[in-house]
Amino acid sequence: MNIRQGTKEDIPFIVEFNKAMALETETKVLNNHTLTQGVTGLLNNPNNGFYLIAEKNDIPRGQLMITKEWSDWRNGIFWWIQSVYIHPNHRKEGIYKTLHKEVRRLANLEGNICGIRLYVDQENKNAKKVYIAMGMIETDYQLYEEDWS
């Protein structure tokens, strides 16, 4: 399994994986144009984050996105894991575990990363089990939002 950072050449399958993930986990149909602009926007602005792609034989098997949040309490940056998707034909192969370990490795190299966070749909029990197995803990925080899209 090869893990690498996403590039502009990856936009088509990142968009495809994001659409599949949204439909599977939240029954949401994402707008292709908006999503393509969003993926392109992150790839054009690496200060905001990046994608990691898991591939084997040059075929994408999974992905995740990292976005960055400054923490004044910790004087450091949290990396948020988002847009996690492992192709259904390749689940239970340790792909997420490999991606997660690469996130940790890269974060340790940065030096100013104070932690890794993610959010998960309350009903996504399988994902919760995976995150717990990776050593993550559920926090006391609940997520609130105003969605203007």
C-alpha positions as CSV (number, residue, x, y, z in Angstrom):
1,M,0.0,0.0,0.0
2,N,1.4,3.4,-1.0
3,I,0.3,6.5,0.9
4,R,0.9,9.8,-0.8
5,Q,-0.4,13.4,-0.8
6,G,-3.2,14.2,-3.2
7,T,-2.5,16.3,-6.3
8,K,-4.7,18.0,-8.9
9,E,-4.5,14.8,-11.0
10,D,-6.5,13.1,-8.2
11,I,-9.5,15.5,-8.3
12,P,-11.8,13.1,-10.3
13,F,-11.5,10.2,-7.8
14,I,-11.4,12.5,-4.7
15,V,-14.7,13.9,-5.9
16,E,-16.1,10.4,-6.6
17,F,-15.0,9.1,-3.2
18,N,-16.5,12.2,-1.4
19,K,-19.8,11.8,-3.2
20,A,-19.9,8.1,-2.3
21,M,-19.0,8.8,1.3
22,A,-21.7,11.5,1.7
23,L,-24.3,9.3,0.2
24,E,-23.4,6.2,2.2
25,T,-22.9,7.9,5.6
26,E,-25.4,10.8,5.5
27,T,-27.7,10.0,2.6
28,K,-26.6,13.3,1.1
29,V,-26.2,13.9,-2.7
30,L,-23.4,16.4,-3.2
31,N,-23.4,18.9,-6.0
32,N,-20.6,17.8,-8.4
33,H,-19.6,21.3,-9.4
34,T,-19.4,22.7,-5.9
35,L,-17.6,19.6,-4.7
36,T,-15.0,19.8,-7.5
37,Q,-14.4,23.5,-6.7
38,G,-14.0,22.6,-3.0
39,V,-11.5,19.8,-3.7
40,T,-9.6,22.1,-6.1
41,G,-9.7,24.9,-3.6
42,L,-7.9,22.8,-0.9
43,L,-5.3,21.5,-3.4
44,N,-4.6,25.1,-4.5
45,N,-4.2,26.3,-0.8
46,P,-2.0,23.8,1.0
47,N,-1.9,26.1,4.1
48,N,-5.5,25.0,4.7
49,G,-4.9,21.3,4.4
50,F,-4.2,18.4,2.2
51,Y,-5.4,15.0,1.0
52,L,-3.8,11.6,1.7
53,I,-4.4,8.9,-0.9
54,A,-4.0,5.2,-0.3
55,E,-3.3,3.3,-3.5
56,K,-2.2,-0.1,-4.6
57,N,-0.9,-0.8,-8.1
58,D,-1.6,2.9,-8.8
59,I,-5.4,2.4,-8.1
60,P,-6.9,4.5,-5.3
61,R,-8.3,2.4,-2.5
62,G,-9.0,5.1,0.1
63,Q,-8.5,8.7,1.1
64,L,-8.7,11.3,3.9
65,M,-8.4,15.0,4.1
66,I,-6.6,17.0,6.7
67,T,-7.7,20.5,7.6
68,K,-6.0,22.8,10.1
69,E,-7.3,24.6,13.2
70,W,-5.3,26.9,15.4
71,S,-5.6,26.3,19.2
72,D,-4.8,29.3,21.3
73,W,-5.2,27.1,24.4
74,R,-2.4,24.9,23.2
75,N,-0.4,27.3,21.1
76,G,-0.5,24.7,18.3
77,I,-2.5,23.3,15.4
78,F,-5.0,20.6,15.5
79,W,-5.3,18.5,12.3
80,W,-8.9,17.5,11.6
81,I,-9.4,14.3,9.7
82,Q,-12.2,14.6,7.3
83,S,-13.6,13.1,4.1
84,V,-12.5,9.6,5.1
85,Y,-13.5,7.0,2.5
86,I,-12.3,3.5,1.8
87,H,-13.7,1.9,-1.3
88,P,-16.1,-0.9,-0.2
89,N,-14.2,-3.5,-2.1
90,H,-11.1,-2.8,0.1
91,R,-12.5,-2.4,3.6
92,K,-11.1,-4.5,6.4
93,E,-7.7,-4.4,4.7
94,G,-6.1,-2.0,7.2
95,I,-6.2,0.9,4.8
96,Y,-7.6,3.4,7.3
97,K,-5.1,2.2,9.9
98,T,-2.3,2.9,7.4
99,L,-3.6,6.3,6.5
100,H,-4.0,7.2,10.2
101,K,-0.4,6.1,11.0
102,E,0.8,8.4,8.2
103,V,-1.2,11.3,9.6
104,R,0.5,10.7,12.9
105,R,3.9,10.5,11.3
106,L,3.5,13.7,9.3
107,A,2.1,15.5,12.3
108,N,5.1,14.5,14.4
109,L,7.4,15.8,11.6
110,E,5.6,19.2,11.6
111,G,6.5,19.9,15.2
112,N,3.6,22.3,16.0
113,I,0.7,19.9,15.7
114,C,-0.9,19.5,19.1
115,G,-3.4,16.8,18.2
116,I,-5.6,15.0,15.7
117,R,-9.4,15.4,15.8
118,L,-12.3,14.2,13.7
119,Y,-16.1,14.2,13.8
120,V,-18.3,11.2,13.0
121,D,-22.0,10.8,12.5
122,Q,-23.5,9.4,15.7
123,E,-25.0,6.4,13.9
124,N,-21.8,5.4,12.2
125,K,-20.9,2.7,14.7
126,N,-18.4,0.9,12.4
127,A,-16.3,4.1,12.0
128,K,-16.4,4.7,15.7
129,K,-15.0,1.3,16.4
130,V,-12.1,2.0,14.0
131,Y,-11.3,5.3,15.6
132,I,-11.3,3.9,19.1
133,A,-9.1,1.0,17.9
134,M,-6.6,3.7,16.6
135,G,-6.5,5.1,20.2
136,M,-8.8,8.1,19.7
137,I,-11.2,8.9,22.5
138,E,-14.7,10.4,22.4
139,T,-14.7,13.9,23.8
140,D,-17.3,15.8,25.8
141,Y,-17.8,18.3,23.0
142,Q,-20.9,18.3,20.7
143,L,-20.8,19.9,17.3
144,Y,-23.0,22.8,16.4
145,E,-23.2,24.6,13.1
146,E,-24.9,27.1,10.9
147,D,-24.8,25.7,7.4
148,W,-25.0,28.4,4.8
149,S,-24.6,26.2,1.7
